[in-house]
């Protein structure tokens, strides 16, 4: 499943869907996911968390929020080779690898992107995350 939100933040081109770390939805009024994407044109990867909450009261917070961190091409290669689940795009999978990836993705620092404007599609100011292997499982650091 591809969404406009999955476009590269640098060139706005299509990205490869590397790992669907976690996904809840899409439902009519909510959708959350954490994905790893890779843009071949820019040679840059991204850990992206997306949240749509249609139950938000006006003025409480944004309906759509996106957080992002940059991953190097070497980290994308490490993730591809070390991710132990045979179905890396199964965002609802509860195997030890998906659980470790999700738990570590929650802990790492990601930059919240503005909903609109030129900074939404800019690498400026975004945090950088790495991939390490611990106890045979890939995790974000």
The first five atom37 places (N, CA, C, CB, O) and aatype in JSON, in Angstrom:
{
  "aatype": [20, 20, 20, 20, 20, 20, 20, 20, 20, 20, 20, 20, 20, 20, 20, 20, 20, 20, 20, 20, 20, 20, 20, 20, 20, 20, 20, 20, 20, 20, 20, 20, 20, 20, 20, 20, 20, 20, 20, 20, 20, 20, 20, 20, 20, 20, 20, 20, 20, 20, 20, 20, 20, 20, 20, 20, 20, 20, 20, 20, 20, 20, 20, 20, 20, 20, 20, 20, 20, 20, 20, 20, 20, 20, 20, 20, 20, 20, 20, 20, 20, 20, 20, 20, 20, 20, 20, 20, 20, 20, 20, 20, 20, 20, 20, 20, 20, 20, 20, 20, 20, 20, 20, 20, 20, 20, 20, 20, 20, 20, 20, 20, 20, 20, 20, 20, 20, 20, 20, 20, 20, 20, 20, 20, 20, 20, 20, 20, 20, 20, 20, 20, 20, 20, 20, 20, 20, 20, 20, 20, 20],
  "atom_mask": [
    [1, 1, 1, 1, 1],
    [1, 1, 1, 1, 1],
    [1, 1, 1, 1, 1],
    [1, 1, 1, 1, 1],
    [1, 1, 1, 1, 1],
    [1, 1, 1, 1, 1],
    [1, 1, 1, 1, 1],
    [1, 1, 1, 1, 1],
    [1, 1, 1, 1, 1],
    [1, 1, 1, 1, 1],
    [1, 1, 1, 1, 1],
    [1, 1, 1, 1, 1],
    [1, 1, 1, 1, 1],
    [1, 1, 1, 1, 1],
    [1, 1, 1, 1, 1],
    [1, 1, 1, 1, 1],
    [1, 1, 1, 1, 1],
    [1, 1, 1, 1, 1],
    [1, 1, 1, 1, 1],
    [1, 1, 1, 1, 1],
    [1, 1, 1, 1, 1],
    [1, 1, 1, 1, 1],
    [1, 1, 1, 1, 1],
    [1, 1, 1, 1, 1],
    [1, 1, 1, 1, 1],
    [1, 1, 1, 1, 1],
    [1, 1, 1, 1, 1],
    [1, 1, 1, 1, 1],
    [1, 1, 1, 1, 1],
    [1, 1, 1, 1, 1],
    [1, 1, 1, 1, 1],
    [1, 1, 1, 1, 1],
    [1, 1, 1, 1, 1],
    [1, 1, 1, 1, 1],
    [1, 1, 1, 1, 1],
    [1, 1, 1, 1, 1],
    [1, 1, 1, 1, 1],
    [1, 1, 1, 1, 1],
    [1, 1, 1, 1, 1],
    [1, 1, 1, 1, 1],
    [1, 1, 1, 1, 1],
    [1, 1, 1, 1, 1],
    [1, 1, 1, 1, 1],
    [1, 1, 1, 1, 1],
    [1, 1, 1, 1, 1],
    [1, 1, 1, 1, 1],
    [1, 1, 1, 1, 1],
    [1, 1, 1, 1, 1],
    [1, 1, 1, 1, 1],
    [1, 1, 1, 1, 1],
    [1, 1, 1, 1, 1],
    [1, 1, 1, 1, 1],
    [1, 1, 1, 1, 1],
    [1, 1, 1, 1, 1],
    [1, 1, 1, 1, 1],
    [1, 1, 1, 1, 1],
    [1, 1, 1, 1, 1],
    [1, 1, 1, 1, 1],
    [1, 1, 1, 1, 1],
    [1, 1, 1, 1, 1],
    [1, 1, 1, 1, 1],
    [1, 1, 1, 1, 1],
    [1, 1, 1, 1, 1],
    [1, 1, 1, 1, 1],
    [1, 1, 1, 1, 1],
    [1, 1, 1, 1, 1],
    [1, 1, 1, 1, 1],
    [1, 1, 1, 1, 1],
    [1, 1, 1, 1, 1],
    [1, 1, 1, 1, 1],
    [1, 1, 1, 1, 1],
    [1, 1, 1, 1, 1],
    [1, 1, 1, 1, 1],
    [1, 1, 1, 1, 1],
    [1, 1, 1, 1, 1],
    [1, 1, 1, 1, 1],
    [1, 1, 1, 1, 1],
    [1, 1, 1, 1, 1],
    [1, 1, 1, 1, 1],
    [1, 1, 1, 1, 1],
    [1, 1, 1, 1, 1],
    [1, 1, 1, 1, 1],
    [1, 1, 1, 1, 1],
    [1, 1, 1, 1, 1],
    [1, 1, 1, 1, 1],
    [1, 1, 1, 1, 1],
    [1, 1, 1, 1, 1],
    [1, 1, 1, 1, 1],
    [1, 1, 1, 1, 1],
    [1, 1, 1, 1, 1],
    [1, 1, 1, 1, 1],
    [1, 1, 1, 1, 1],
    [1, 1, 1, 1, 1],
    [1, 1, 1, 1, 1],
    [1, 1, 1, 1, 1],
    [1, 1, 1, 1, 1],
    [1, 1, 1, 1, 1],
    [1, 1, 1, 1, 1],
    [1, 1, 1, 1, 1],
    [1, 1, 1, 1, 1],
    [1, 1, 1, 1, 1],
    [1, 1, 1, 1, 1],
    [1, 1, 1, 1, 1],
    [1, 1, 1, 1, 1],
    [1, 1, 1, 1, 1],
    [1, 1, 1, 1, 1],
    [1, 1, 1, 1, 1],
    [1, 1, 1, 1, 1],
    [1, 1, 1, 1, 1],
    [1, 1, 1, 1, 1],
    [1, 1, 1, 1, 1],
    [1, 1, 1, 1, 1],
    [1, 1, 1, 1, 1],
    [1, 1, 1, 1, 1],
    [1, 1, 1, 1, 1],
    [1, 1, 1, 1, 1],
    [1, 1, 1, 1, 1],
    [1, 1, 1, 1, 1],
    [1, 1, 1, 1, 1],
    [1, 1, 1, 1, 1],
    [1, 1, 1, 1, 1],
    [1, 1, 1, 1, 1],
    [1, 1, 1, 1, 1],
    [1, 1, 1, 1, 1],
    [1, 1, 1, 1, 1],
    [1, 1, 1, 1, 1],
    [1, 1, 1, 1, 1],
    [1, 1, 1, 1, 1],
    [1, 1, 1, 1, 1],
    [1, 1, 1, 1, 1],
    [1, 1, 1, 1, 1],
    [1, 1, 1, 1, 1],
    [1, 1, 1, 1, 1],
    [1, 1, 1, 1, 1],
    [1, 1, 1, 1, 1],
    [1, 1, 1, 1, 1],
    [1, 1, 1, 1, 1],
    [1, 1, 1, 1, 1],
    [1, 1, 1, 1, 1],
    [1, 1, 1, 1, 1],
    [1, 1, 1, 1, 1]
  ],
  "atom_positions": [
    [[0.84, -1.17, 0.0], [0.0, 0.0, 0.0], [0.89, 1.24, 0.0], [-0.96, -0.01, 1.22], [1.78, 1.38, 0.84]],
    [[0.66, 2.12, -0.93], [1.42, 3.37, -1.03], [0.5, 4.54, -0.76], [2.07, 3.51, -2.41], [-0.67, 4.53, -1.12]],
    [[1.04, 5.53, -0.12], [0.3, 6.75, 0.15], [1.19, 7.92, -0.25], [-0.12, 6.84, 1.66], [2.41, 7.77, -0.35]],
    [[0.59, 9.08, -0.47], [1.35, 10.28, -0.77], [2.37, 10.58, 0.3], [0.44, 11.45, -0.95], [3.41, 11.18, 0.04]],
    [[2.06, 10.16, 1.52], [2.97, 10.39, 2.63], [4.25, 9.58, 2.5], [2.27, 10.06, 3.94], [5.24, 9.87, 3.18]],
    [[4.25, 8.56, 1.65], [5.43, 7.72, 1.49], [6.42, 8.26, 0.46], [5.02, 6.33, 1.1], [7.41, 7.59, 0.16]],
    [[6.17, 9.42, -0.09], [7.09, 10.0, -1.07], [8.34, 10.51, -0.37], [6.41, 11.13, -1.85], [8.31, 10.89, 0.8]],
    [[9.44, 10.5, -1.1], [10.73, 10.95, -0.57], [10.63, 12.4, -0.12], [11.83, 10.79, -1.63], [10.06, 13.25, -0.81]],
    [[11.18, 12.68, 1.05], [11.15, 14.03, 1.58], [12.16, 14.95, 0.91], [11.39, 14.0, 3.07], [12.13, 16.16, 1.13]],
    [[13.05, 14.4, 0.12], [14.05, 15.21, -0.57], [13.62, 15.51, -1.99], [15.41, 14.52, -0.56], [13.57, 16.67, -2.4]],
    [[13.31, 14.46, -2.76], [13.01, 14.66, -4.19], [11.53, 14.47, -4.52], [13.83, 13.72, -5.02], [11.12, 14.69, -5.67]],
    [[10.72, 14.06, -3.55], [9.29, 13.77, -3.72], [9.03, 12.59, -4.64], [8.59, 15.0, -4.26], [7.9, 12.4, -5.11]],
    [[10.06, 11.79, -4.91], [9.9, 10.6, -5.74], [9.43, 9.4, -4.94], [11.21, 10.27, -6.43], [9.31, 9.46, -3.72]],
    [[9.15, 8.32, -5.66], [8.7, 7.07, -5.04], [9.86, 6.46, -4.25], [8.17, 6.07, -6.1], [11.01, 6.49, -4.69]],
    [[9.53, 5.91, -3.11], [10.52, 5.22, -2.3], [10.22, 3.73, -2.28], [10.55, 5.78, -0.87], [9.07, 3.32, -2.43]],
    [[11.26, 2.92, -2.09], [11.08, 1.49, -1.88], [10.53, 1.29, -0.47], [12.42, 0.7, -2.08], [10.96, 1.96, 0.47]],
    [[9.61, 0.39, -0.34], [9.03, 0.02, 0.94], [9.9, -1.11, 1.48], [7.49, -0.4, 0.81], [9.79, -2.24, 1.01]],
    [[10.75, -0.83, 2.46], [11.73, -1.8, 2.95], [11.14, -2.67, 4.06], [12.98, -1.08, 3.45], [11.18, -3.9, 3.97]],
    [[10.59, -2.04, 5.09], [10.02, -2.78, 6.23], [8.79, -2.02, 6.72], [11.07, -2.95, 7.38], [8.81, -0.8, 6.88]],
    [[7.73, -2.75, 6.96], [6.55, -2.19, 7.62], [6.67, -2.59, 9.09], [5.18, -2.71, 6.97], [6.23, -3.67, 9.48]],
    [[7.26, -1.71, 9.88], [7.58, -2.02, 11.27], [6.32, -2.3, 12.08], [8.35, -0.87, 11.91], [6.26, -3.26, 12.84]],
    [[5.31, -1.45, 11.9], [4.07, -1.61, 12.66], [2.96, -0.87, 11.91], [4.22, -1.07, 14.12], [3.2, 0.18, 11.32]],
    [[1.76, -1.43, 11.94], [0.63, -0.75, 11.3], [-0.66, -1.1, 12.01], [0.55, -1.13, 9.8], [-0.92, -2.26, 12.33]],
    [[-1.47, -0.07, 12.25], [-2.83, -0.23, 12.8], [-3.76, 0.52, 11.86], [-2.94, 0.3, 14.3], [-3.73, 1.75, 11.81]],
    [[-4.58, -0.21, 11.14], [-5.47, 0.41, 10.15], [-5.01, 0.07, 8.75], [-5.52, 1.94, 10.34], [-4.2, -0.84, 8.57]],
    [[-5.51, 0.76, 7.79], [-6.31, 1.98, 7.89], [-7.76, 1.67, 8.24], [-6.25, 2.75, 6.58], [-8.37, 0.74, 7.72]],
    [[-8.27, 2.48, 9.14], [-9.66, 2.44, 9.53], [-10.31, 3.73, 9.03], [-9.83, 2.26, 11.08], [-9.61, 4.63, 8.57]],
    [[-11.6, 3.82, 9.12], [-12.29, 5.0, 8.62], [-11.78, 6.29, 9.26], [-13.79, 4.86, 8.86], [-11.64, 7.31, 8.58]],
    [[-11.51, 6.26, 10.56], [-11.12, 7.5, 11.24], [-9.77, 7.43, 11.94], [-12.16, 7.85, 12.24], [-9.45, 8.3, 12.75]],
    [[-8.99, 6.42, 11.63], [-7.64, 6.36, 12.21], [-6.74, 5.46, 11.38], [-7.7, 5.86, 13.66], [-7.19, 4.53, 10.72]],
    [[-5.46, 5.77, 11.44], [-4.44, 4.96, 10.76], [-3.09, 5.36, 11.35], [-4.47, 5.16, 9.19], [-2.74, 6.54, 11.38]],
    [[-2.35, 4.38, 11.8], [-1.0, 4.62, 12.33], [-0.06, 3.61, 11.7], [-0.98, 4.51, 13.89], [-0.39, 2.44, 11.53]],
    [[1.13, 4.09, 11.35], [2.14, 3.15, 10.9], [3.54, 3.68, 11.14], [1.96, 2.84, 9.42], [3.75, 4.89, 11.28]],
    [[4.48, 2.75, 11.2], [5.9, 3.07, 11.23], [6.53, 2.23, 10.13], [6.56, 2.78, 12.65], [6.4, 1.0, 10.12]],
    [[7.21, 2.9, 9.21], [7.78, 2.22, 8.05], [9.23, 2.65, 7.83], [6.96, 2.52, 6.79], [9.66, 3.72, 8.24]],
    [[9.95, 1.78, 7.16], [11.28, 2.14, 6.67], [11.16, 2.21, 5.16], [12.39, 1.11, 7.13], [10.71, 1.27, 4.51]],
    [[11.58, 3.33, 4.62], [11.5, 3.6, 3.19], [12.89, 3.93, 2.68], [10.5, 4.75, 2.88], [13.77, 4.35, 3.44]],
    [[13.09, 3.74, 1.38], [14.4, 4.05, 0.8], [14.22, 4.65, -0.59], [15.29, 2.78, 0.73], [13.52, 4.08, -1.43]],
    [[14.85, 5.79, -0.82], [14.81, 6.45, -2.12], [16.1, 6.13, -2.88], [14.61, 7.99, -1.97], [17.18, 6.56, -2.47]],
    [[15.98, 5.4, -3.95], [17.16, 5.05, -4.76], [17.78, 6.28, -5.43], [16.8, 4.02, -5.82], [18.99, 6.36, -5.58]],
    [[16.93, 7.23, -5.82], [17.43, 8.43, -6.49], [18.31, 9.27, -5.56], [16.26, 9.27, -7.0], [19.3, 9.85, -6.01]],
    [[17.95, 9.34, -4.3], [18.69, 10.16, -3.33], [19.67, 9.35, -2.48], [17.71, 10.88, -2.41], [20.49, 9.92, -1.76]],
    [[19.59, 8.03, -2.57], [20.41, 7.13, -1.74], [20.25, 7.44, -0.26], [21.89, 7.22, -2.13], [21.23, 7.48, 0.49]],
    [[19.0, 7.67, 0.15], [18.74, 7.97, 1.55], [17.53, 7.16, 2.01], [18.51, 9.49, 1.76], [16.54, 7.0, 1.28]],
    [[17.63, 6.65, 3.23], [16.53, 5.92, 3.82], [15.82, 6.78, 4.85], [17.03, 4.62, 4.46], [16.31, 7.84, 5.25]],
    [[14.66, 6.31, 5.26], [13.88, 7.07, 6.2], [13.09, 6.13, 7.12], [12.93, 8.02, 5.47], [12.48, 5.17, 6.66]],
    [[13.12, 6.44, 8.4], [12.24, 5.8, 9.36], [11.09, 6.79, 9.55], [12.98, 5.45, 10.75], [11.29, 7.88, 10.09]],
    [[9.9, 6.41, 9.11], [8.77, 7.34, 9.14], [7.63, 6.77, 9.97], [8.28, 7.64, 7.71], [7.21, 5.63, 9.78]],
    [[7.14, 7.59, 10.9], [5.96, 7.25, 11.69], [4.85, 8.22, 11.3], [6.26, 7.33, 13.24], [5.05, 9.43, 11.24]],
    [[3.68, 7.67, 11.04], [2.54, 8.43, 10.55], [1.36, 8.15, 11.47], [2.2, 8.07, 9.07], [1.15, 7.01, 11.89]],
    [[0.6, 9.18, 11.78], [-0.59, 9.0, 12.6], [-1.72, 9.87, 12.06], [-0.3, 9.34, 14.07], [-1.56, 11.09, 11.92]],
    [[-2.85, 9.24, 11.78], [-4.06, 9.96, 11.42], [-5.1, 9.63, 12.49], [-4.57, 9.57, 9.97], [-5.41, 8.46, 12.71]],
    [[-5.62, 10.66, 13.14], [-6.62, 10.48, 14.18], [-7.81, 11.37, 13.87], [-6.04, 10.81, 15.59], [-7.79, 12.57, 14.13]],
    [[-8.85, 10.78, 13.3], [-10.03, 11.52, 12.92], [-10.96, 11.84, 14.09], [-10.78, 10.74, 11.9], [-12.01, 12.45, 13.9]],
    [[-10.57, 11.43, 15.28], [-11.38, 11.71, 16.47], [-10.89, 12.96, 17.22], [-11.36, 10.51, 17.39], [-11.46, 13.31, 18.25]],
    [[-9.86, 13.61, 16.71], [-9.28, 14.78, 17.37], [-10.29, 15.93, 17.38], [-7.99, 15.22, 16.66], [-10.95, 16.21, 16.38]],
    [[-10.38, 16.57, 18.52], [-11.23, 17.75, 18.66], [-10.48, 18.94, 18.07], [-11.63, 18.01, 20.17], [-9.27, 19.08, 18.3]],
    [[-11.18, 19.8, 17.31], [-10.54, 20.94, 16.68], [-9.73, 21.75, 17.7], [-11.59, 21.84, 16.0], [-10.23, 22.09, 18.77]],
    [[-8.48, 22.04, 17.35], [-7.61, 22.82, 18.21], [-6.84, 22.01, 19.23], [-8.41, 23.84, 18.91], [-5.92, 22.53, 19.88]],
    [[-7.19, 20.74, 19.4], [-6.51, 19.89, 20.38], [-5.12, 19.51, 19.89], [-7.34, 18.62, 20.66], [-4.13, 19.69, 20.61]],
    [[-5.04, 18.99, 18.69], [-3.78, 18.65, 18.02], [-4.1, 18.42, 16.56], [-3.09, 17.38, 18.66], [-5.27, 18.42, 16.17]],
    [[-3.07, 18.22, 15.75], [-3.29, 17.98, 14.32], [-3.9, 16.6, 14.1], [-1.96, 18.12, 13.54], [-3.58, 15.65, 14.81]],
    [[-4.77, 16.51, 13.1], [-5.34, 15.2, 12.73], [-4.27, 14.27, 12.17], [-6.46, 15.38, 11.7], [-4.27, 13.07, 12.44]],
    [[-3.36, 14.84, 11.38], [-2.3, 14.07, 10.73], [-0.97, 14.54, 11.29], [-2.36, 14.22, 9.18], [-0.66, 15.73, 11.27]],
    [[-0.17, 13.59, 11.78], [1.17, 13.91, 12.26], [2.16, 12.91, 11.66], [1.22, 13.88, 13.82], [1.87, 11.72, 11.55]],
    [[3.32, 13.43, 11.29], [4.37, 12.6, 10.7], [5.69, 12.92, 11.41], [4.48, 12.84, 9.16], [6.04, 14.08, 11.6]],
    [[6.41, 11.87, 11.79], [7.73, 12.0, 12.38], [8.7, 11.26, 11.46], [7.78, 11.44, 13.86], [8.35, 10.24, 10.87]],
    [[9.92, 11.76, 11.35], [10.85, 11.2, 10.38], [12.29, 11.29, 10.88], [10.72, 11.91, 9.05], [12.67, 12.26, 11.54]],
    [[13.07, 10.28, 10.55], [14.51, 10.28, 10.78], [15.19, 9.7, 9.55], [14.89, 9.47, 12.07], [14.64, 8.83, 8.87]],
    [[16.38, 10.19, 9.28], [17.15, 9.74, 8.13], [17.93, 8.48, 8.48], [18.11, 10.86, 7.65], [18.46, 8.35, 9.58]],
    [[17.99, 7.55, 7.54], [18.8, 6.34, 7.63], [19.77, 6.34, 6.46], [17.92, 5.04, 7.65], [19.36, 6.64, 5.33]],
    [[21.02, 6.02, 6.7], [21.99, 5.95, 5.61], [21.73, 4.72, 4.74], [23.44, 5.93, 6.17], [21.04, 3.79, 5.15]],
    [[22.3, 4.73, 3.56], [22.18, 3.57, 2.66], [22.79, 2.33, 3.31], [22.88, 3.86, 1.31], [22.26, 1.22, 3.14]],
    [[23.88, 2.5, 4.05], [24.51, 1.36, 4.75], [23.56, 0.79, 5.8], [25.84, 1.79, 5.4], [23.49, -0.43, 5.98]],
    [[22.84, 1.66, 6.5], [21.88, 1.18, 7.5], [20.71, 0.45, 6.84], [21.36, 2.34, 8.34], [20.2, -0.53, 7.38]],
    [[20.28, 0.93, 5.68], [19.21, 0.24, 4.94], [19.69, -1.15, 4.53], [18.78, 1.06, 3.69], [18.94, -2.12, 4.67]],
    [[20.91, -1.25, 4.03], [21.47, -2.56, 3.66], [21.56, -3.48, 4.88], [22.87, -2.38, 3.03], [21.23, -4.66, 4.79]],
    [[22.0, -2.93, 6.01], [22.1, -3.72, 7.24], [20.71, -4.21, 7.66], [22.75, -2.89, 8.37], [20.55, -5.36, 8.06]],
    [[19.72, -3.34, 7.58], [18.35, -3.72, 7.95], [17.82, -4.81, 7.04], [17.43, -2.5, 7.91], [17.21, -5.78, 7.5]],
    [[18.04, -4.65, 5.74], [17.55, -5.66, 4.78], [18.17, -7.03, 5.06], [17.86, -5.24, 3.34], [17.48, -8.05, 4.98]],
    [[19.45, -7.06, 5.37], [20.11, -8.35, 5.57], [19.87, -8.93, 6.96], [21.6, -8.21, 5.33], [19.91, -10.14, 7.14]],
    [[19.62, -8.07, 7.96], [19.49, -8.56, 9.33], [18.06, -8.74, 9.81], [20.18, -7.62, 10.25], [17.83, -9.37, 10.84]],
    [[17.08, -8.22, 9.08], [15.69, -8.34, 9.51], [15.28, -9.8, 9.41], [14.75, -7.42, 8.66], [15.24, -10.36, 8.31]],
    [[14.97, -10.41, 10.53], [14.81, -11.87, 10.57], [13.42, -12.38, 10.22], [15.15, -12.35, 11.92], [13.24, -13.59, 10.04]],
    [[12.42, -11.5, 10.11], [11.08, -11.95, 9.76], [11.0, -12.22, 8.26], [10.01, -10.9, 10.19], [11.45, -11.39, 7.47]],
    [[10.43, -13.36, 7.84], [10.32, -13.64, 6.42], [9.28, -12.76, 5.7], [9.97, -15.09, 6.22], [9.23, -12.74, 4.47]],
    [[8.45, -12.04, 6.47], [7.45, -11.15, 5.87], [7.66, -9.73, 6.41], [6.0, -11.67, 6.18], [6.87, -9.27, 7.24]],
    [[8.69, -9.03, 5.95], [9.01, -7.71, 6.5], [7.95, -6.65, 6.24], [10.31, -7.25, 5.94], [7.95, -5.61, 6.9]],
    [[7.06, -6.87, 5.29], [6.03, -5.88, 4.99], [4.73, -6.12, 5.76], [5.75, -5.86, 3.5], [3.74, -5.42, 5.55]],
    [[4.73, -7.12, 6.63], [3.55, -7.44, 7.44], [3.55, -6.6, 8.71], [3.51, -8.96, 7.78], [4.08, -7.03, 9.74]],
    [[2.98, -5.42, 8.65], [3.0, -4.48, 9.76], [2.24, -4.93, 11.0], [2.45, -3.2, 9.32], [2.44, -4.37, 12.07]],
    [[1.39, -5.92, 10.86], [0.66, -6.44, 12.02], [1.32, -7.66, 12.64], [-0.74, -6.78, 11.62], [0.8, -8.23, 13.59]],
    [[2.47, -8.05, 12.1], [3.18, -9.23, 12.59], [3.66, -8.99, 14.02], [4.37, -9.58, 11.66], [4.13, -7.89, 14.35]],
    [[3.55, -10.01, 14.86], [3.98, -9.88, 16.25], [5.17, -10.78, 16.56], [2.83, -10.21, 17.19], [5.37, -11.19, 17.7]],
    [[5.97, -11.1, 15.53], [7.16, -11.91, 15.73], [8.19, -11.09, 16.53], [7.76, -12.38, 14.36], [8.08, -9.87, 16.6]],
    [[9.19, -11.76, 17.13], [10.2, -11.03, 17.92], [10.89, -9.92, 17.12], [11.24, -12.01, 18.44], [11.22, -8.88, 17.69]],
    [[11.13, -10.13, 15.82], [11.82, -9.1, 15.03], [10.95, -7.85, 14.87], [12.19, -9.65, 13.66], [11.44, -6.74, 15.06]],
    [[9.69, -8.02, 14.53], [8.81, -6.86, 14.38], [8.62, -6.14, 15.72], [7.45, -7.28, 13.82], [8.6, -4.91, 15.78]],
    [[8.47, -6.91, 16.8], [8.32, -6.3, 18.12], [9.56, -5.5, 18.48], [8.05, -7.38, 19.19], [9.43, -4.36, 18.94]],
    [[10.75, -6.06, 18.28], [12.01, -5.34, 18.6], [12.13, -4.09, 17.74], [13.24, -6.26, 18.39], [12.5, -3.03, 18.24]],
    [[11.83, -4.2, 16.47], [11.94, -3.04, 15.58], [10.97, -1.94, 16.02], [11.65, -3.44, 14.11], [11.33, -0.76, 16.04]],
    [[9.74, -2.32, 16.36], [8.77, -1.31, 16.78], [9.17, -0.67, 18.1], [7.38, -1.94, 16.91], [9.16, 0.56, 18.22]],
    [[9.52, -1.48, 19.08], [9.9, -0.92, 20.39], [11.1, 0.01, 20.27], [10.22, -2.05, 21.37], [11.12, 1.07, 20.9]],
    [[12.09, -0.37, 19.47], [13.25, 0.51, 19.32], [12.92, 1.75, 18.49], [14.41, -0.26, 18.68], [13.52, 2.8, 18.7]],
    [[11.98, 1.63, 17.55], [11.6, 2.8, 16.74], [10.88, 3.85, 17.58], [10.71, 2.38, 15.57], [10.98, 5.04, 17.32]],
    [[10.15, 3.4, 18.59], [9.45, 4.32, 19.48], [10.45, 5.11, 20.33], [8.45, 3.56, 20.39], [10.23, 6.28, 20.62]],
    [[11.53, 4.46, 20.73], [12.52, 5.09, 21.61], [13.44, 6.08, 20.92], [13.36, 4.03, 22.26], [13.94, 7.01, 21.56]],
    [[13.69, 5.91, 19.61], [14.63, 6.81, 18.94], [14.01, 8.17, 18.69], [15.11, 6.19, 17.62], [12.79, 8.31, 18.59]],
    [[14.86, 9.16, 18.59], [14.42, 10.52, 18.37], [14.11, 10.75, 16.89], [15.48, 11.52, 18.85], [14.96, 10.55, 16.03]],
    [[12.87, 11.16, 16.62], [12.46, 11.47, 15.25], [11.99, 12.92, 15.22], [11.33, 10.5, 14.76], [11.51, 13.44, 16.22]],
    [[12.11, 13.55, 14.09], [11.7, 14.94, 13.91], [10.24, 14.99, 13.49], [12.59, 15.65, 12.88], [9.85, 14.33, 12.52]],
    [[9.44, 15.77, 14.2], [8.06, 15.96, 13.77], [8.04, 16.93, 12.61], [7.16, 16.47, 14.94], [8.61, 18.02, 12.69]],
    [[7.39, 16.53, 11.53], [7.34, 17.34, 10.33], [6.1, 18.21, 10.32], [7.38, 16.46, 9.08], [5.05, 17.8, 10.81]],
    [[6.21, 19.41, 9.77], [5.02, 20.26, 9.65], [4.04, 19.65, 8.67], [5.4, 21.68, 9.21], [4.44, 18.97, 7.72]],
    [[2.75, 19.9, 8.89], [1.74, 19.32, 8.03], [1.77, 19.91, 6.63], [0.37, 19.51, 8.64], [1.52, 19.22, 5.65]],
    [[2.08, 21.2, 6.54], [2.09, 21.89, 5.25], [3.35, 22.73, 5.14], [0.82, 22.77, 5.08], [4.04, 22.99, 6.13]],
    [[3.65, 23.16, 3.92], [4.76, 24.07, 3.7], [6.01, 23.38, 3.2], [5.07, 24.8, 4.95], [6.07, 22.15, 3.14]],
    [[7.01, 24.17, 2.84], [8.23, 23.62, 2.21], [9.06, 22.76, 3.14], [9.08, 24.74, 1.7], [9.78, 21.88, 2.67]],
    [[8.98, 22.97, 4.45], [9.78, 22.18, 5.38], [9.3, 20.73, 5.48], [9.77, 22.81, 6.75], [10.02, 19.87, 5.98]],
    [[8.08, 20.47, 5.02], [7.57, 19.09, 5.04], [8.41, 18.19, 4.14], [6.1, 19.06, 4.6], [8.6, 17.02, 4.43]],
    [[8.9, 18.75, 3.05], [9.69, 17.97, 2.1], [11.13, 18.47, 2.09], [9.09, 18.05, 0.68], [11.65, 18.88, 1.05]],
    [[11.74, 18.43, 3.25], [13.11, 18.87, 3.38], [13.83, 18.01, 4.4], [13.17, 20.36, 3.77], [13.27, 17.68, 5.44]],
    [[15.07, 17.64, 4.11], [15.84, 16.88, 5.1], [16.41, 17.77, 6.2], [16.97, 16.11, 4.42], [16.96, 17.27, 7.18]],
    [[16.29, 19.08, 6.04], [16.88, 20.03, 6.99], [16.32, 19.81, 8.39], [16.63, 21.47, 6.54], [15.11, 19.78, 8.6]],
    [[17.23, 19.65, 9.34], [16.82, 19.53, 10.73], [16.32, 18.17, 11.17], [15.78, 20.51, 11.0], [15.97, 17.98, 12.33]],
    [[16.28, 17.2, 10.25], [15.8, 15.87, 10.65], [16.89, 15.12, 11.4], [15.34, 15.05, 9.42], [18.08, 15.27, 11.12]],
    [[16.46, 14.33, 12.35], [17.4, 13.51, 13.11], [17.9, 12.36, 12.24], [16.73, 12.97, 14.4], [17.32, 12.05, 11.2]],
    [[18.99, 11.75, 12.69], [19.55, 10.58, 12.01], [19.48, 9.39, 12.96], [21.03, 10.85, 11.56], [19.77, 9.5, 14.15]],
    [[19.08, 8.26, 12.41], [18.96, 7.02, 13.17], [19.86, 5.98, 12.52], [17.48, 6.53, 13.24], [20.09, 6.04, 11.31]],
    [[20.36, 5.05, 13.3], [21.16, 3.96, 12.75], [20.47, 2.63, 13.04], [22.58, 3.96, 13.34], [19.53, 2.55, 13.84]],
    [[20.95, 1.58, 12.38], [20.44, 0.23, 12.6], [21.58, -0.61, 13.16], [19.87, -0.41, 11.27], [22.69, -0.62, 12.62]],
    [[21.3, -1.3, 14.24], [22.26, -2.22, 14.83], [21.6, -3.57, 15.02], [22.8, -1.67, 16.18], [20.37, -3.68, 15.03]],
    [[22.4, -4.59, 15.16], [21.89, -5.93, 15.42], [22.29, -6.31, 16.84], [22.44, -6.97, 14.38], [23.47, -6.3, 17.19]],
    [[21.29, -6.66, 17.65], [21.52, -7.08, 19.03], [20.73, -8.36, 19.27], [21.11, -5.96, 20.05], [19.53, -8.43, 18.97]],
    [[21.4, -9.35, 19.81], [20.77, -10.64, 20.08], [20.11, -11.22, 18.82], [19.73, -10.5, 21.19], [19.07, -11.88, 18.91]],
    [[20.72, -10.98, 17.65], [20.23, -11.53, 16.4], [19.06, -10.79, 15.79], [19.86, -12.93, 16.61], [18.51, -11.25, 14.79]],
    [[18.66, -9.65, 16.36], [17.53, -8.89, 15.84], [17.95, -7.47, 15.48], [16.38, -8.86, 16.86], [18.73, -6.84, 16.2]],
    [[17.44, -6.98, 14.38], [17.73, -5.59, 13.95], [16.92, -4.64, 14.82], [17.39, -5.38, 12.43], [15.76, -4.88, 15.13]],
    [[17.57, -3.54, 15.2], [16.89, -2.51, 15.99], [17.41, -1.14, 15.61], [17.08, -2.75, 17.49], [18.49, -1.01, 15.03]],
    [[16.63, -0.11, 15.94], [17.0, 1.26, 15.63], [17.67, 1.89, 16.86], [15.76, 2.08, 15.2], [17.25, 1.67, 18.0]],
    [[18.72, 2.67, 16.59], [19.46, 3.35, 17.66], [19.66, 4.81, 17.3], [20.83, 2.66, 17.91], [20.26, 5.56, 18.06]]
  ]
}
